[in-house]
Amino acid sequence: MSAAPGTSPSVAHVAGPDGPLLVTDLLLPAGSLVGLLTRALESGDWLDAYLAVAGLTQLADDHSHPDPWQLRRTADYLVSQGPRAARWGALATTAAAELLQRGRGRRPDGAPDARAALAELGMSLAAQVLQPGREVDRCRLADLTRLATRAVDAWGGDVARPPACFRGFDQEPGDLRLLARAWLDHSARPDAPVCVVGVRTSGCYLAPLLAAALQAEGTPRPGVVTHRPPRPFMEWERAILRDTVAHGGVVLVCDDPPGTGSTLAGTVRAVSGAGVPDAAQALVLAVFGDPPELPPALRDRDAVLLPWPAWSVHRRLEEDRVGAALEDMLGPRWRVGSVHRLGPPGAPGGRGHVRARYTVDLADRHTGRTERRDLLVEGAGLGYLGRHALAVAQALGNHVPRVYGFSEGLLYREWLPDGPGAGEDVAGAERVASYVADRARALPVASDPTPGLRGRDPVWEVAAGLLAGPYGPAAPVARTVALEPLSRRLLACDHPSVVDGATELERWRPSAGPGGLRKVDFHQYAFSTTELCCYDQVFDLAGAAAAARSPAFEATLRHAWEAGTGRRVDAERWLLYRLTHVHRLVGAGALAPHRAAQCAAAAVHDYLAGCYLRDLDPTADGPWVAVDLDGVLETDRLGFPSTSPAGVLALRAMRAHGYRPALVTGRSLDDARDRCERLGLAGAVAEYGMAAWDPRTGQEVDLRDAAARELMTAVRTEMQAHGLEVDAGHRYAVRVRQDGGPLRGDLARTIPLLREPDVLVVPGEGQTDIVARALDKGTGLDHLMAGSRGLCALAVGDSASDLPMLERALLARAPRNADARVRAAGVPVTRRAYQLGLLDACAQLLGHRPGGCADCRPPAFPPRTRAVLAVLGLPEGGAATVPLRSLRLLSLLAGRDQW
């Protein structure tokens, strides 16, 4: 137990050289794990020793089961795409992987003695962890350690993955003892042979414990192997599985609590492929649910499940045990009186670490003074994996809540109330920037291991995947050849440190202590179950801007950082980190899809505005240019609606020549306003002419009269009464979806209100919009231009709803992707589609190519900027433009220019 000294209950203690090892960086190479193992064995810390051996086992098994060039992972992706061509591609990549791995099916790397010694050491230490009082043969453990670590140098520079079971969740060895007993009660033949298959990574930590627990209950010594989908078993592992079944035994598959169950299902398929019949397989798992339930992919499997209320961690959260642990932490001066838990413990979001709040009465034995404290006890992980939290807290001081100590996988800290956290203002930006900079100074590491972690979702790999959308089924190839080399180069880190990983503004809490705010969740995310490895402090800084609503805050935050540290944040790094944080927040359930699309688009638009628009005079009073959003200024080929370099270059050219570009769109007013603010546009008409926004006044204008407002309210109520999804973002028109798409004709015909003469139904690809017929994009444009003595010099739209707008322009154009009604109306169509079509229309207005004169020419960009612009410009003319633009990207990557 790591405890606080006796002078004050608010001071955290960090163990000295002879105390428990405190580790800040949990991505440990084999050499560091051997050092940790040696120290733990010398001190008798059997849990740390076991965790180190499990980490070494994971490194050994991953090294002996390679996935050359990520071919098997690529095949797995292609199979999920469905089309026949993708499935043939999967077969080809699998065959290539088999060819490259030929000859490695025997015992790993010619070191069977070392691997066998490692397995024996793991089983011995697992038994010791489960029965701490048993006699220890230290000489035998030392001999096994020497033999097991002989092959360390052969494992290369890989680092062990922290296991979700003992790092991200609050499982503990006692849970495996409970599962072993549950299996024996469930089995018709409890004395049958068993082989335990652990799904790597957690399986390297869980499988030996389950095997040792079964052996302690009388089962013949189980075999243990591990597996990481989609990598295949080796022949010697298949032989172990087949031999178990041949002797009437069963194969038990264990892993941490499944989410979708896809990884676990991959191992089940591999076990079946090794010749093990379904009747000889069972899952042995702890799960979060109560009653326990498997995900759909696994529900047909025989299983023994440990439900969430039965996990051993709940016993450590009982009031008497919390009080005893806290008193040990506080030392002899403080006596713990009553301890009262406020509500049942729970895991945020239903998965993750447990948390429980308590009130604790303390008495000072020296003075007799008493006080009441609010205490939060939260899971942190087992052994050195959990004491990481204590090491980080000590390094960060007043940036985080007061930490009292760590005991049995639980961190004891000051509870802080919910309240206004860091705001989207200068003070909030300075607080975040100070925390990020101080954390980086306090937690430096010697080198960044993430460039070598391909296949493990480091941030650079995730960022490359987020940019791969325009390639469709060819995305795996594009990622390998172009996007991953690009992102790895852009995100290279010169001053690596242990990052926080979750720096959204709401993770700061008000405190009465110095500085007024404290960062919570300061230890959980750096080495979390979602991988997303990063050692760049700018990643933490970008996390605070990723979901911010104020368009000005990201610039305020960067300015605070640069003022405080003297270091500039390059725009490409900032963009990729913002996109990656949005992806993380979606995966965590913290951002709804629509809001995530807004945040991702904001990151792209801020980047493009910085490239093309920052040097322009914001004032213009010339003619108006009306531009539609969907299909003209924006497409969704990146997975969210956003514009492209060509789109913003067109805006730059128009603004530079005195025109006033404005949006006229069916999208929500919130979306249109955000684009105006970030791209410096002169105004917006939104929701098919039913609302407008004027940046000069900062005012939203409802263009509906009383009758139209009443009509839309009635439509909204009717749609909700039919159980349809009504988009809350559309506040003036009504946007509705049926089963995630537009209304089906049969339903639309059965709703009388939709057949009213004053109602117009606008079907779309993913939704149906319902508007008042008296208003349209043309009437909205009239309002926007009223009082400005302006005229509409150019309008660009691609659908029938754009025709009223196009009729009001001196020059009307439609991109090549325009629909049949626009073409039938005689609107001239540009040579190219989407944003390139907008660029063509702009050229016809100006009389020259946008960017082709001194007034509208953009600044010269460095190679890293040109490369990112090439990626963002991949889909700006449709799918046909992707191959040629990819060649441009590859030429930039091959260049010798300094980045």
N, C-alpha and C positions, 0 to 999 in steps of 0.2 A: 504494500500500500504506500502511495506517495501522499504525504500529509503536510499540513501547515504547521508552523511553529507556534509556540504558546503565547506570543505577545499580543496577537490580535486575530480575530477570526476572519479578517479581510485580507490577510497576507498569504499568498501561495508559496509553498516550499518546493524547491527542485532538488532532487536527490543528488548527493555528492558522488565522487568517483566510485565509492563502494556500494551505492544504492542502486535501485532499479535503473536500467538503461533508458534514457530519453532520446528518442530519435525524431528528428524533424522531417527528414526526407525518407519516404517509405518505398521509393522505387530503388531497391537495393540490388546491386550486382552480386554474383556468386561469392566473390571475395569478401564483401562486407557481411554477407550472411554467414560465412564460415567464421569470421571474427565474432559475430554476435553469438553463434552457436558455442564457440569455445568459452566465451565469457559466461554464458548462461549455465553451461555444464559445470564450470568452476564454482559458480555461486549457488548451484542447486536450484536455479530457476527453471523448473522442468517445462513450464508453459512456454517461456520464450525459446527454450531449446527446441521444443516441438515445432513451434511456429517457424523457426529458422530452417529446420529439416524439411518441413512441408514446402517452404519457398524454394529450397534447393531441388526438391523433387519436381516441382513445377518447371523449373528451368531445365532440368535433365530431360523430362518427358517432352517438353516443347522442342528442345534441341534435337531429340531423336525422332520426332514426328514433324518434319518441316513441311511448310507449304510454299514451295519454290515460286517466287514471283507472285505470290497470292493467287495462284491459278485455281486452287480448289474454292477459295472464297469467291473468285470471279464466277466459277461454274455455279456455285450456289445462287448467286445473284441472277445469273442468266436463266436458271430454271424457274425462278420466281416471276420472270417477266412473261412467261406463257407462250408467246408465239413460237412456231416451229423452228424458225431460224435461230431464235435464242436457245432453244433446247439443243439444236445441233451444235451451236457454239459451246454449250456447257459440256457436251460429250467430248468435243475436241480439246477443251482446256483440261478436263479431267484426264484424258489420255496423255496429254503433255506432262501433267504433274506425275502420273504413274511412271512415265518414261524417265523423268528426271530423278525420281526417287528409287528407281530400280536398284536393287542391291542393298537397300537399307532395311529390309524386312526382318533381319535377324535381331539378336540382342543389340542394344544401342551402342554404336560407336566403338565396338571392340572392347568395351569396359564393363562386362557383365558383373565382375566382382564388385566394382564400385557401385553399380546400380542396385545390386542385391544387398550390399551393405547399407546403402541409403534406405532401402525398404525395411530392412531389419531394424535399423536405428529408429526409423519412424514408428514402427510397431512397438518397440520397447518404450520409447518416450510417450506414445499414446497411452499405453498401459499405466505408465507412471503418472501422467496427468489425471487419468480417471481414478487412480488409487494412490494418492500422494504419500501415504504412509508405508507403502510396500518397500521392501529392502532393495537397495540399488547396488548393482555391480558396476562401480565407476570405471574399473579397469576395462571391462568389456565395452562399455559405452565409448571410452577413449579409443579403443582399438577399432571399433566400428566407424567412429568419426574419421580416423586417419584413412581408413580404406575408402570410405564413402566420398571423401573430398579429393581423392586423387585426380578425378576427371574434371575438376573445376575449370582448369584452363581451356579445356576442349569446348566449353559451353559458350565461348565468345563473349561479346560485350552486352549480352541481353541483361535485362533487369527483371526481378520477380514482380508479378502482379499482386497487389494487396487483395486478399480474398473478400468477396462480398459478405460471406457468412460471418467472419470474425472482424471485419473492418467496417463494412457498410451496414450490416444488420447486427442484432444482438444475440446471435446464437452463441452457445457455449458448449463445452464438452459434456456437461450434464444432460443436454438435450439428446446427444447421441446415445447415452445410456438409456434414456427413456424410449427412444426409437428402437433400440435393440430389444428391449423387453416387449415392446408392442409388436415387433415382428415375430418374436417367438410365440407370443400369445395368438397371433394371427395365423401362423404357419401350421399346416397339417402335419409337417414333419420337422419339428424344431431341431432334431439332431442331424438333418441333412447337410451335406457340404454347401458352403456358400462362397461365392466370389463377389466382392464389392467393387463396383465400377464407379469411380468418382468423376464427375464432369468438371474438367479443369476450367477455371482455377480453383473454385471452392472445393471441388472434389478431392484435390490434393491434401486439403486440410481435414475434410470430413471423413473420407473413406477409411484411413487408418484408425481413426477414433471409433467409427462404427464397427470395424472389424475387431478391434481390441475389446470393445464392449460386448460383442457377441461371444468372443472367446472367453471372456470372464464369466459369461452366463452358461458356459458349457458347450458351445458350438465348436466343432473341430476347427482348427486355425484357418480362418478364411483367407483366400487369395485376394489381392488388391491390385487393380490396374486403374489407370486414368484415361480419359478420352476428351479431346477437344473437337467438336464438329467444326467443319466438315472433314477434318483429317481422318484417315482410316486407321483402324487397328493394325498393328504389325502382326506378322504371322505367329510370333511367339505369344502374343497377347490373345489372339484368336484360339491358340492351342489351350491356353489356360481356361478360357470360357467354355470351349467344347469339352474339356476334361471334367470340368465341374458338372456339366449336364450329363455327361456319360456315366457319372457316379451317382446319378439321381439327385443332384444338387440344384441350386437356384442362383440366379444372378440378380443381385440387388443394386439398383442404380440410385446414387445419392447426389444431391446438389443443394445449393441454397434455395430459398423459397422462389418458385418460378413466377415470372410475370406473365408473358404470353405463352411460355412453355416451349418456344420454338427451339431453343438450344438443347433443352432436355430431350425433346422429341428427336433431334438429330442424333443424340447418343443412343436412344432406344432403337432407332433404325439401324445404327451401326452394330449394336448388339445382335439384333435380329439377323443382319447380314453376315454375322460371324457364325451363324448356325444355331443360335439359341432360340428355341420356340417360345412363343408368347407365354405359354403356360409355365415356363421356367424363368420368367422375369417378374420383377416387382419393383416399384418405386418406393423409396424410404425417404421421406421429406418432412421438414418443418414448413408450415404454411402460415400466412398471416390471417387467414379467414377463420371465422367461427360462426357456423359450423365449417369445418375444413372442406375445401373444394379445390379441385384441380382445374386448370384452364382447359378450354375445349379440345386443344390438341392432344391432351393426355387423358381424357376422361374415360377412355375404354381400357385403361391399364389397371392391373392389380396394384394396389398401393396401400402403404401404411403411412398415415399422416399425423403429425403433431400439431394440433391447433394452437393458434396464437395465445390463448389464455393459459395453456399448459407449458409454455416456454419457461425455462428456469429463471430467466431474468426477472420475472414477476416476484419471485421470492426475495430477490435482493432489493426490491423496491418496497418491501413491507416497512412500516414505520419504525419498528424496533431495530431492524437491521440498518436502516438509514441513520437513525440516531446514534447507534454504536459506531458506525463508520465515520460519521461526522465528528464525534468526540475524539476518536483516534487522530483525525486530521488536525483538529484544533489544539491538541496537546493538553498538558496537565492543568493549565490555568483555567480553561473553560469547561464548564459542566453543561451537558445538553439535557434540558428538561423535557417538556412535552413536544412531540413531533406529530403534526397533523397533515395528512395528505389531502390536497384539495382536488377531488375528482379522481377518476380512474386514470391510470397511465395509458398513453397512446402513442402511436407512431405517426408523425405528420404525413398526411396524404395516404395513410393506410400502409405504407412501406417505409422502411428506413429505421432510424434509431428511435428508441423509446424515450419518452419524456414524462416526467411527473413533477408537479409543483407541491411544495410543502411550506408550512409555517413552523418555525423552530424557536423555542424559548431557550435562551442562553443565560448562564449565570457566571459572573467573574468570581472565581474562588478567592481571589486576593481582596477585592473591594466589596463584594456582595452585590455589585451592580447587575441588573438584569436587562435584557433587551430581547426583542423579537425580530427574527430575520425571515425574509422570504427566500426560499431555497429552490433551485431547479436542479434536478438530477436527470442527466441525459446520457444515453448510450454513446460510447466513443470507440469501442472495439476492445479486443482482448490483448493482454500483454503489452509488448512494445508497440503494437499497432494502435492500441488505445491510449497509451501514455504519450503518444504524439500530441494529443490535445493539451496535455500539461506542459510539454515543451514549448508549444506554440504560445500558450497563454503567458508563460513566463517571459518569453521574448517580446511580447506585444504590450505588456504593462497596462497603462490606462486606456488603451484603445479598446479593450474587451472587458466584459464583466469580471468582477472579483471571483477568482477561482480558489476553492478551498482544498481540493485534492482530487485524487483518482483512486477508485477501489473497485476491483472485480468487474472491469469493463465499463464502469460508470464514472462520469465526470460530475463533480459537485461544484456548482457555481451559484452566484447571486442571480436571483430571478429579477427580471426587469419587465415592467408593464408594457403592453402595447401602447402606442401613441405616435405622434408625429416623429418620423425618423428624419433622415437627411433629406432636405428639400431640394427642389430643382431651382436652386438659386446659388449665389456666390458662396454663401456660408456652407451650404451643403456640398458644393463642389470642392471647397477648400478642405472640408473634413474628410471627404473620400480620398482626395489626392494625398493628404497627410498620412492617412492610414496605409495607403498602398505603398508610398515611398518608405515609411518607417518599417513596414513589414518586409520589404525587399532588403533593407539594410540589416534587419535583425535576423533574417533567415536565408542567407546566401548559400548557394551550393557551388561546388567546384566546376561542374560541367552540366550541360543540358543533355539528357539522354534521349529526348524525344525524336531527334532525326532518325534514330535507329529503331523506332517502335512502329514501323509500318505494319498494318494489320491489327493494331490495338487501339485505333481511334484516337491518336494524339490530335491536338487541335489542328495542326496543319493538314492532317489527312481528312478530318471532318470538313474543314473549310473547302478542300478540293472537291469533296462530294457535293457540297452545297452549290458549287459552281457548275456541276456537270449536267444539269437538267437539259440544256439544249441538245445534248448528244443522244438522248433517248437510250435505246438498248445498247448503243456503243459506248455508254458512259464508263464502264470499267476500263476499256482500252484507253479512252481519252484521259481518264484519271492517271493511269500508269505512265502514259507517254508524255503528257503535257501538264495537267493540272496539279498533280502532286509535286513534281519538280518545281513548279512555279510557287506553290504555297509554301513549300519547305524553304525555298530561297527567300521569299518575302518575309517569313516569320522567324528567320534565324535570330537567336537571342544572344546578345553579347554579355549580359549581366544576369545570369539565371539565379532564381531564388524560388523558395516554396511559396506558391500563390495561394490565395484564399479560394478562388473558384466560383464564389457566389456573392457578388457585391451589389445586388440590387438595392436601391435606396431604402426599401422597407426593412432591410436587415440591420439597420441601425435603430437603437432604442434609446429613449430619453433616460438620463441618469442624473442623480444629484452630485456625482463626482466631478472632478476637473474635466473640462472640455464639454460636458453636458450630454454627450452621446457615446454609446458603446456599440461596438460591432458584435452581433451575435452570430451563431453558425460560423465561427471562425476556423473550425478544425475539420468539419465534416466533408467538405467538397473537394479539397485538393487532390485526394486519392480516393475518389468515390467509386461507386459501382458502375457509373456510366463511363469510366475511363476518362476521355477528354483531357489527356495529360498536357500540361503546359507549365513552363517555368519562367514565363515572361511577365513581369509586373504590369505591363501595359494591358495584358489580358484582364487583370482585375480592374484596372481603370475603365476599360470599355464596358465591363459588366454593369457599371452604374448608369451608363448611357443607353444600354440596349433597349430597355423598355420605357425610357423617359418619354413623357408626352410633350414637353416643351421643345419646339424646334431649336431654341437658343441654348438649351442646356448642354448639349454635347460640346459646343464651342466653349462655353463657360468652363466646363470641366477640363478640357484640354489646356485652356489658358491658365487655370489654377495649377495644373500639374507642371506646366512649363515655367510658371513664375516661381513655384516652390522648389523645383529640382534643377532648373536650367537646362532640361533636356526636352527636345522636340519629339512629338509623336508623328511618325510619318503616316500619311493618309491611307496608304494601302494596308498597312498593318491594322489601323483603326477600323477600316471597313470589314476586313475578314474577321476580326475579333468580335465586332458587333453582330455580324451574321451568325457566328458560332454560338454566341450567348443566346440569341433568339432561338436557335435550334435547341439549345440545352433547356431553355425555359418551356418550350413546347413539350419536350420529352418528359419534363417534370410535372406537367399539368398546370404550370403557373401562368401560361398564356393561352387564351383561346385562339383557334386558327385564324379568325378574322383579325384579331389584334396582332397576332404574330406577323401576318402579312403586312400590316401597317408598319410595324417596327422594322421589318426587313427592308421594305421599300424606302423607309426613312433613311436607313443606313446607305443604301445605294444612291439616293437622291442627294444626300448631304455630300457624298463623295464626288458625284458628278458636278454638283454646283461648285464645289471647291476647285474642280479642274477648269470649268468653262465659264463660270459666271461671276467669280469673286471680284474681278477687276472692272466690272461694268458699272456705269452710273445707274442707280436704281430708278431715277426719275425719267419718265418718258410721257409725252402727251400727243403722240402721233396717232395714226389710224389703228383701229383694233384688228387683231387676228384671232379668230375663234377656232379652237382646236379641241376635237373630241379626245377622250382619254383612251378607252378600250379599243384596241386595234389600230390606233393612230399614234398617240404619244406613248402608249404603254402596251406591253404584252406580258404574258405570265410564264414565259419559257424558263425562268429561273425558279418557278414554283410559287411565285407571288407576283402580282401586277406591279410593274415598274417600267421606267423608261430606260433609254440606252444612250450611249455617247452620241449617236446620230440625232436622237430626239433633242438632247440638250444643246447640241451644236446648232440645230435649227432655231431653238429659243434664243440662243446667244446672238445669232445673226439678225433675227428680227429685232431684238432689243437694241443691239448696237446701231441699227439703222433707224431707230426712233419709233418702231412699231410697239404696240401694246398687246402682247399675246395673253389670251385669257382662255380658261377651260370652259367648255360647254359640254356637259356630260350627264349620263344617267346615274352615275355613281353617287354615293352619299355626300352630303355637304361636308362632313368631317374629312373624308378622303380628299375632296377637291380643295378644301382650305389648307390642308397639310401640304399638298403639292404647291399651292400658291406661295405659301410661306417659305418653303425650302428652295423653290426654283425661281423666286422673285417674279411671279406672274402678276398681271394687272388686275385680276379678279376671277370670279368663277360663277358659273350658273350650274346648278347641280339638281339631281333628282328630276330630270326631264323638264326643267324650267320651273319647278315648284319652289325653289329657294335660290338665293344668291349670297355671295360674300364679297365685300368691298374692302381690300386691304388698307385703303386710305383712311377709312373710319374704324376698321376692325369690327364691323357689325355684320351679323347675319340678318338676312331679310327674308321673311316669309312672303312669297309672292302669291299665295293662295288667298282668295276672298273667303268670307265666312262660309259660303255654301260649299266651296271646295274643301275647306278644313273639316266641315261636318261630314262630307262624303268620305274622306279618307279615314276619319275615325270609325265610321260605320264599316268600311271595308276591312280595316285592321281587326276590328272586333269579330267580324264574320269569319275571317281567315283563322283566327285563334280558336273560334268555336268549332271549326272543322279539324282541329288538331294539327294544323300546318305550322311549319317553322316560319315565323315572322321575324325578319331581320330588324333588330333593335337599332342598327346603325342608320337605317333610312327613317328619318324622323318626319319627313314631309310627304314623300310618296310611300307606297307600301311595297316592299320587296318580300316575296314569299317563296318557299321551297317545299316541294313534296318529295320525300325520300331522298333529300340531298340534291335534287334537280328541279327543273321547271314543273309547273302544274301539268298534269296529264289532261288531255282534251276532255275525257269523260267526266272528270271532276269539275273542270271549269264550266262545262255546260250545265251542271246541276246546281250551280250557285246563281240564283237570279240577280243578285246585286252586280255581278260581273257583266251582265247583259244590259245594264242601264245605259242609256244614250250618253250620259255625262261621264262614263267610265271608259278608259282606254287600257287595254291589256297589252303589255309589251313582252312577248316571250323572249327568253335569252337562252344561252347554252347551259347555264347552271342555275337559273332562277327565272321567276316571272315577276315583272314589275307592273304595278297597277297605279295609274295616275289619273288626274282629272283631265278630261279631253280639252277643256278650255285653255290649258297651259301646255306649252311645248318649249323646245330649246330655242325656237325663234323668239317667242315672247320674252323668255328669260334674257336673251341677248339684247333685245330692245331695252329692257330695264337697265342692264349693265351699261349700255352706251348712252342712256338718257342723261341729259345735263352735262355731258362732256363735249358736246358739239363734235363728236367723232363719227366716223363711219367705219364699216367693216371692210377692210381691204381684201382679206383672204379668210376663207373658212375651209377647214379640212375635216371631213367625216366619212364614215364607212358604212353606215346603216340607215335604214328608213327613218329612224327617229331623228337623224341629223338633217333631213331634207329642209325643214323650216329654217334651220340655221343657215344652210347652204344658200337658200333663196335670198337671204339678206346681204350676201357678200358680193362685192364687185368682182372677185375672182373666187370661184368655187372649184375645189379639187377633191378627188377621192383617191386613196391609195389603191394599189392593184388588188388588194384583198377585199375590196368593197362588195356589198351584197348585190343581188340582182335588181332590187328596187331602186337603188342609187344609180346603177348603170342604166336602167330603163328610163330614169328621169332625165337622162342626158348629161349628167355631171361628168366632166372630163376626168379620166382615170390616169394616174401617173404611171410611169414605166415600172416603178418598183413598189414593194409592199411595205406596210407597217411604218416604222420610223424612217426607213429609207424613202418611202413614198412621201412622208412629211417633208423630208429634206428636198425632194424633187419639187414639191409644191412651193416651198420657200424659195428655191432657186428661180422659179418662174415669177414669183413676186418681186424679187430683188434684181433680177436680170443677170445674176452671176451665182456661181456655186457658193453656198454658205461656207464661210471661213476663207473665201478666196480673195478678199480684199483687206487692206490695212485696217479698216474699221472693225471688221468682224473676225479677223484671223485670231484663233486661240493661241495662248502662249505655247512655247516649246515644252514638251514633256520629257522627263528623264525616262530611261528604259523601263524601270519598274512600273511607272505610271502607264506607259504605252502598253505594257503587257496586260495590266489589269483592264485597261480600256478595251483591249482586244477581246478579252474574255467576256466582258459585259456587252460587247457589241456582237457576239456570236449570232444571236437570233434576231437582230434588228431588221432584217429583211426577209425573215421566214427561214424555214429549215434549209432551203437551197443555198443560203449564204454561209452556212456553218463550215463546210469543208475548206473553202478559200480562206476564210478568216482564221481557221485553225492553222493553216500554213503560215500566216502572218505571225501567229503566236509562237509557233515552233521556231521561226527565224529569230524572233526576239530572244527566246530561251537559248538558242545556239550562239548568239552574239557574244562578243568578248567585252562589251561595255561594262563598266563598273556600276554595280547596283547599290 
